[in-house]
C-alpha cells in the first residue's frame, strides 16, 4: 500500500509539472499570415508526436502501481520532448516567439 501512495504522489507531481511545460506564446514570422503559422505549428506538432510515440513502449512494470507511475512518467517525458521538438521545428522554419 505504501508503494501505491508513493506512486500516486509522484503521478500527481508529474501531472502538475506537465501542465507547466506547455507554453502557448504565439509564434510569429514577418509577413506570414496566421493561417500559415497555424499550419506550420500543426506540422511541427505532428512530427514531434510521431517522433516520441514510442517512449515507454518497452516498459514491463511488475505491479499495477508501477504501471500507473511508469505511464504517467512516460507521458511527462513525452510532453517535454514534444515541446522541445516543436520549438526546434518552428525555429527551423523561421518563426520566433
C-alpha positions, 0 to 999 in steps of 0.5 A: 500500500505504501508503494501505491501512495508513493506512486500516486504522489509522484503521478500527481507531481508529474501531472502538475509539472506537465501542465507547466511545460506547455507554453502557448506564446504565439509564434510569429514570422514577418509577413506570414499570415496566421493561417500559415503559422497555424499550419506550420505549428500543426506540422511541427506538432505532428512530427514531434508526436510521431517522433516520441510515440514510442517512449515507454513502449518497452516498459514491463512494470511488475505491479499495477502501481508501477504501471500507473507511475511508469505511464504517467512518467512516460507521458511527462517525458513525452510532453517535454520532448514534444515541446522541445521538438516543436520549438526546434521545428518552428525555429527551423522554419523561421518563426520566433516567439 
